[in-house]
């Protein structure tokens, strides 16, 4: 072979390899993963989702492409995002942990499979016909947000029995979560004789303003609604709560680990893993209509004992024994 021809052949191969790799990648199914948080605050959750995909036989970058769409609490972006995903006809839309994103996905497409994770009854939300036979293009996991909030308020009352006035922080931009909170918490509060003050925040600045209000009004404790924005801003919430010496109740262990007093809620990592498994089943050809909605069975009660000591709260051994984890 002549030297010039050999060089030409090598050059052609060098061009064709990346083209072939790109063609292979383009041929992979595409999963759109939509989350209310930020990538920095969701490392473990996305790892759990990937683990579920792996259990179903899919490895990101090898036989599936995952597009990550991070909302950072900006729910006004959701309709346009879902319209774009529907237009591009991605293979699956995964929305674990967000009622708002799940409902927007359902409104945007009746054809693309949707794997949701919602705290409300998905039948009442209109996502499925029934839990056993979803019947449409959506299925996923229900994690009982309303029931968990009632239980969580009761645990806060046990930890801080002298608290009479509890501020409730919710995000009005996330209407489904806010509505659930406004249904569940006042009713639970009445049952145990607590007064409730509702505070609203959709930005970091509004979170600051909410704390100023609860201090001015002398709230005894703060109940934080389950909300992706608040999980993302957990360090800010922990700093403000420590500054103002406010006992806090939140919905997931990440927030308690950040320094808030206690958390009670669904095992978030298991929820995301299950969403990954169901996404893999869909990629293999299963129909959402035939996959029953899963119901969470793993719940976590976490107490930050270091925070309790800083607030002067004595946590009885009986309550510590109830906890799945006590952070020293």
C-alpha positions as CSV (number, residue, x, y, z in Angstrom):
1,X,0.0,0.0,0.0
2,X,1.3,3.4,-0.9
3,X,2.2,5.7,2.0
4,X,-0.3,8.4,0.9
5,X,-3.1,5.8,0.5
6,X,-2.3,4.4,4.0
7,X,-2.5,7.9,5.6
8,X,-5.8,8.6,3.8
9,X,-7.2,5.3,5.1
10,X,-6.1,6.1,8.7
11,X,-7.7,9.6,8.4
12,X,-10.9,8.1,7.2
13,X,-11.0,5.6,10.1
14,X,-10.3,8.4,12.6
15,X,-13.4,10.3,11.3
16,X,-15.6,7.2,11.1
17,X,-15.1,6.0,14.6
18,X,-16.5,9.0,16.4
19,X,-19.3,9.2,13.8
20,X,-20.2,5.6,14.6
21,X,-20.1,6.3,18.3
22,X,-22.4,9.2,17.8
23,X,-24.7,7.2,15.7
24,X,-24.8,4.5,18.4
25,X,-25.5,7.0,21.1
26,X,-28.3,8.6,19.0
27,X,-29.9,5.2,18.6
28,X,-30.1,4.7,22.4
29,X,-33.4,5.3,24.0
30,X,-33.7,8.7,25.7
31,X,-35.0,9.1,29.3
32,X,-35.9,12.6,30.4
33,X,-35.4,12.8,34.2
34,X,-37.1,15.9,35.6
35,X,-36.4,17.0,39.2
36,X,-37.4,20.0,41.3
37,X,-34.0,20.3,42.9
38,X,-30.4,21.0,41.6
39,X,-27.8,18.5,40.5
40,X,-25.6,19.4,43.5
41,X,-28.4,18.6,46.0
42,X,-29.5,15.4,44.3
43,X,-26.4,13.3,43.9
44,X,-27.7,10.4,46.0
45,X,-31.2,10.5,44.5
46,X,-29.9,10.4,41.0
47,X,-27.5,7.6,42.0
48,X,-30.5,5.6,43.3
49,X,-32.3,6.2,40.0
50,X,-29.3,4.9,38.1
51,X,-29.1,1.9,40.4
52,X,-32.8,1.1,39.5
53,X,-32.0,1.4,35.8
54,X,-29.0,-1.0,36.3
55,X,-31.2,-3.5,38.1
56,X,-33.5,-3.5,35.1
57,X,-30.5,-4.0,32.7
58,X,-29.7,-0.5,31.6
59,X,-26.5,1.4,32.1
60,X,-26.4,5.1,31.4
61,X,-24.2,5.9,28.4
62,X,-24.0,2.3,27.3
63,X,-27.6,1.3,26.3
64,X,-29.6,4.3,27.5
65,X,-29.2,8.1,27.5
66,X,-30.5,10.1,30.5
67,X,-31.3,13.8,30.0
68,X,-31.3,15.6,33.3
69,X,-33.6,18.6,33.7
70,X,-33.2,20.5,37.0
71,X,-35.9,23.0,38.0
72,X,-34.3,24.5,41.1
73,X,-37.8,25.2,42.3
74,X,-38.8,27.2,39.2
75,X,-42.1,25.5,38.5
76,X,-43.1,28.1,35.9
77,X,-40.6,26.4,33.5
78,X,-42.4,23.0,33.7
79,X,-45.1,23.4,31.0
80,X,-42.6,24.6,28.3
81,X,-40.2,21.8,29.3
82,X,-42.8,19.1,29.0
83,X,-44.0,20.5,25.7
84,X,-40.5,20.3,24.3
85,X,-40.0,16.7,25.6
86,X,-43.3,15.7,24.0
87,X,-42.3,17.4,20.7
88,X,-39.0,15.5,20.7
89,X,-40.7,12.3,21.6
90,X,-38.3,11.1,24.2
91,X,-38.8,7.5,25.2
92,X,-39.7,7.9,28.8
93,X,-40.4,10.9,31.1
94,X,-39.4,10.2,34.7
95,X,-40.7,12.6,37.4
96,X,-40.0,11.0,40.8
97,X,-40.7,13.3,43.7
98,X,-42.7,16.0,42.0
99,X,-46.5,16.3,41.7
100,X,-46.2,19.4,39.6
101,X,-43.9,17.9,37.0
102,X,-45.9,14.7,36.9
103,X,-49.2,16.5,36.2
104,X,-47.5,18.7,33.6
105,X,-46.1,15.6,31.8
106,X,-49.5,14.0,31.8
107,X,-51.0,17.2,30.3
108,X,-48.4,17.4,27.6
109,X,-48.6,13.9,26.2
110,X,-50.8,10.9,26.2
111,X,-48.3,8.8,24.2
112,X,-44.9,9.0,25.9
113,X,-44.7,6.7,29.0
114,X,-44.4,8.6,32.3
115,X,-42.9,7.3,35.5
116,X,-44.0,9.5,38.4
117,X,-43.4,9.8,42.1
118,X,-46.2,11.7,43.9
119,X,-47.3,12.3,47.4
120,X,-51.0,12.5,46.6
121,X,-53.4,9.8,45.5
122,X,-52.6,9.5,41.8
123,X,-56.2,8.5,41.0
124,X,-57.5,11.7,42.6
125,X,-54.8,13.7,40.7
126,X,-56.0,12.1,37.4
127,X,-52.8,10.5,36.6
128,X,-54.2,6.9,36.5
129,X,-57.5,5.1,36.4
130,X,-56.7,2.9,39.4
131,X,-53.6,1.8,41.3
132,X,-53.8,-1.8,40.1
133,X,-54.6,-1.0,36.5
134,X,-53.3,2.5,35.6
135,X,-54.9,2.3,32.2
136,X,-53.0,5.2,30.5
137,X,-49.5,6.3,29.8
138,X,-48.4,6.9,33.4
139,X,-47.5,4.8,36.4
140,X,-45.1,5.1,39.3
141,X,-44.9,5.4,43.0
142,X,-47.2,7.0,45.6
143,X,-45.6,8.0,48.9
144,X,-48.5,9.2,51.0
145,X,-47.5,12.8,51.6
146,X,-50.7,13.8,53.4
147,X,-50.6,10.9,55.9
148,X,-46.9,11.4,56.5
149,X,-47.4,15.1,57.3
150,X,-49.9,14.3,60.1
151,X,-47.5,11.8,61.6
152,X,-44.6,14.2,61.3
153,X,-46.5,17.0,63.1
154,X,-47.2,14.6,65.9
155,X,-43.5,13.6,66.2
156,X,-42.6,17.3,66.4
157,X,-45.1,17.8,69.2
158,X,-43.5,14.9,71.1
159,X,-40.0,16.4,70.6
160,X,-41.1,19.9,71.6
161,X,-44.2,19.3,73.8
162,X,-44.2,22.9,75.1
163,X,-44.7,24.3,71.6
164,X,-48.2,25.8,71.1
165,X,-47.8,27.9,68.0
166,X,-46.3,26.2,64.9
167,X,-45.4,28.1,61.7
168,X,-45.8,26.1,58.5
169,X,-43.6,27.0,55.6
170,X,-44.9,26.1,52.1
171,X,-44.1,27.1,48.5
172,X,-47.2,28.5,46.7
173,X,-45.4,28.1,43.3
174,X,-45.8,24.3,43.9
175,X,-49.6,24.3,44.1
176,X,-50.2,20.5,44.6
177,X,-47.8,20.3,47.5
178,X,-49.1,23.5,49.0
179,X,-52.7,22.4,48.8
180,X,-51.8,19.0,50.4
181,X,-50.0,20.8,53.2
182,X,-53.0,23.1,53.8
183,X,-55.3,20.2,54.0
184,X,-53.3,17.9,56.2
185,X,-51.5,20.1,58.7
186,X,-54.3,22.3,60.1
187,X,-56.5,19.2,60.7
188,X,-53.7,17.4,62.4
189,X,-52.9,20.5,64.5
190,X,-56.4,20.8,65.7
191,X,-56.4,17.2,66.9
192,X,-53.4,17.9,69.2
193,X,-54.3,21.4,70.2
194,X,-51.7,23.4,68.2
195,X,-52.1,26.8,66.6
196,X,-50.9,27.1,63.0
197,X,-49.5,30.1,61.2
198,X,-48.9,29.7,57.4
199,X,-45.8,31.3,55.8
200,X,-45.0,31.2,52.1
201,X,-41.7,31.3,50.3
202,X,-40.7,30.6,46.7
203,X,-37.2,32.1,46.7
204,X,-34.2,32.3,49.1
205,X,-35.1,35.9,49.8
206,X,-38.7,34.9,50.7
207,X,-37.3,32.2,53.0
208,X,-35.4,34.9,54.9
209,X,-38.5,37.0,55.1
210,X,-40.5,34.0,56.4
211,X,-38.0,33.6,59.3
212,X,-38.2,37.2,60.1
213,X,-42.0,36.9,60.4
214,X,-42.0,33.8,62.5
215,X,-39.5,35.4,64.9
216,X,-41.6,38.5,65.1
217,X,-44.7,36.5,65.8
218,X,-43.0,34.3,68.3
219,X,-43.6,30.9,66.7
220,X,-42.5,28.0,68.9
221,X,-41.5,25.7,66.0
222,X,-41.4,25.4,62.2
223,X,-43.0,22.7,60.1
224,X,-41.5,22.7,56.6
225,X,-43.7,21.3,53.8
226,X,-42.3,18.6,51.6
227,X,-40.9,20.6,48.7
228,X,-37.9,20.3,46.3
229,X,-37.0,24.0,46.7
230,X,-36.7,23.6,50.5
231,X,-34.6,20.5,50.2
232,X,-32.3,22.4,47.8
233,X,-32.1,25.3,50.3
234,X,-31.6,23.0,53.3
235,X,-28.3,24.6,54.3
236,X,-30.0,28.1,54.4
237,X,-32.9,26.7,56.4
238,X,-30.6,25.1,58.9
239,X,-28.5,28.2,59.3
240,X,-31.6,30.4,59.9
241,X,-33.1,27.9,62.3
242,X,-29.9,27.8,64.3
243,X,-29.6,31.6,64.3
244,X,-33.2,32.0,65.5
245,X,-33.2,28.9,67.7
246,X,-36.3,27.5,66.1
247,X,-37.0,23.7,66.3
248,X,-37.8,22.4,62.8
249,X,-39.6,19.4,61.2
250,X,-38.8,18.4,57.6
251,X,-39.6,15.6,55.3
252,X,-36.4,13.9,54.4
253,X,-33.1,12.8,56.1
254,X,-31.0,15.1,53.9
255,X,-32.5,18.1,55.6
256,X,-31.9,16.6,59.1
257,X,-28.4,15.8,58.1
258,X,-27.9,19.5,57.1
259,X,-28.8,20.5,60.7
260,X,-32.6,20.7,61.0
261,X,-34.0,19.1,64.1
262,X,-35.9,16.1,62.8
263,X,-37.3,14.5,59.6
264,X,-39.9,12.0,58.9
265,X,-40.9,10.8,55.5
266,X,-40.5,8.3,52.7
267,X,-37.2,6.7,52.1
268,X,-36.4,9.0,49.2
269,X,-33.6,6.8,47.8
270,X,-35.8,3.8,47.6
271,X,-38.5,5.8,45.8
272,X,-35.9,7.0,43.2
273,X,-34.6,3.4,42.8
274,X,-38.0,2.1,42.2
275,X,-38.6,4.8,39.6
276,X,-35.4,3.7,37.8
277,X,-36.5,0.0,37.8
278,X,-39.9,0.9,36.3
279,X,-38.2,3.1,33.7
280,X,-36.1,0.1,32.7
281,X,-39.3,-2.1,32.5
282,X,-40.8,0.5,30.1
283,X,-37.7,0.5,27.9
284,X,-37.9,-3.3,27.7
285,X,-41.4,-2.9,26.3
286,X,-43.7,-3.0,29.3
287,X,-46.8,-0.7,29.1
288,X,-47.5,1.8,31.9
289,X,-51.1,0.8,31.8
290,X,-50.1,-2.7,32.9
291,X,-47.7,-1.7,35.7
292,X,-49.5,-1.2,39.0
293,X,-48.7,1.9,41.0
294,X,-46.3,1.1,43.8
295,X,-46.9,2.3,47.3
296,X,-44.0,3.3,49.5
297,X,-43.3,0.9,52.4
298,X,-40.1,2.4,53.7
299,X,-40.2,5.4,56.0
300,X,-37.5,7.1,58.0
301,X,-37.5,9.0,61.3
302,X,-34.2,10.9,61.8
303,X,-33.3,13.1,64.8
304,X,-30.4,15.5,64.8
305,X,-29.3,15.1,68.4
306,X,-26.6,17.7,68.0
307,X,-29.2,20.3,66.9
308,X,-31.4,19.3,69.8
309,X,-28.7,19.9,72.3
310,X,-27.9,23.3,70.8
311,X,-31.6,24.2,71.2
312,X,-31.7,23.0,74.7
313,X,-34.1,20.2,73.8
314,X,-33.9,17.0,75.9
315,X,-34.8,14.0,73.6
316,X,-36.2,11.2,75.7
317,X,-34.8,7.7,75.1
318,X,-38.3,6.5,74.2
319,X,-38.3,8.8,71.2
320,X,-34.7,8.1,70.3
321,X,-35.6,4.4,70.2
322,X,-38.3,5.2,67.6
323,X,-35.8,6.9,65.3
324,X,-34.2,5.1,62.4
325,X,-31.2,7.3,62.9
326,X,-29.9,9.6,65.6
327,X,-27.3,12.1,64.4
328,X,-24.9,12.7,67.3
